[in-house]
């Protein structure tokens, strides 16, 4: 778990304005972004985006090139040539494979240009890069998983009172009434579906009940030793949860 996660509970939930004329793609992307813990406002036209910018201040515009009415390139041009919105980052997420369109977007100052379909972790990394001063490298998934802290009988008993509420490839947040002091190394067993993943962790931050941003007892744990196969299992689990129930069947194909 990267150092940025030590203050993760205090991060502002970012607002993304999402524009796409295709209903299926708009739905898919908006659900993925919500599961990545973003607030989303969806629109289908450049005109809707510009009207939204008159009354709101999103942290990012994520737009298709093909929109109802004015296209995405012209939308980008208007945003970047208006003093009030010039510094607003714009990421293009498009089905267009036209290199001239990509060149035009880059010339007008888009923060990134992504082609559909895009993996959730690649989309997340692109958004983090332009919205955070300390970007996270890995998706941090809100979840609820049983966990055993410690070893032996103590660990077996801990599973009924401890659980994971956030998980990434490099760490986790554990809700527990008995948080361990910062800096201590602990053995942990994550009960991930049918797998038992054993890791060695180090406590990065720790809160007693009534303390910390959420006023709940718990601790942030960084994985200092984890098997490569177990890390893959965690990565695959996170991807499945982010795209759960969302299939490209909605878009005329198979799952992303």
Secondary structure, 3 states (H helix, E strand, C coil): CCHHHHHHHHCCCCEEEEECCCHHHHHHHHHHHHHCCCEEEEECEHHHHHHHHCCCCCCEEEECCCCECCCHHHHHHHHHCCCCCCCCCEEEEECCCCHHHHHHHHHHCCCEEEECCCCHHHHHHHHHHHHCCCCCCCCCEEEEEEEEECCHHHHHHHCCCCEEEEEECCEEEEECCCCCCCCCEEEEEEEECCEEEEEEEEEEEEECCCCCCCCCCEEEEEEEECCHHHHHHHHHHHHHHHCCCCCHHHHCCCCC
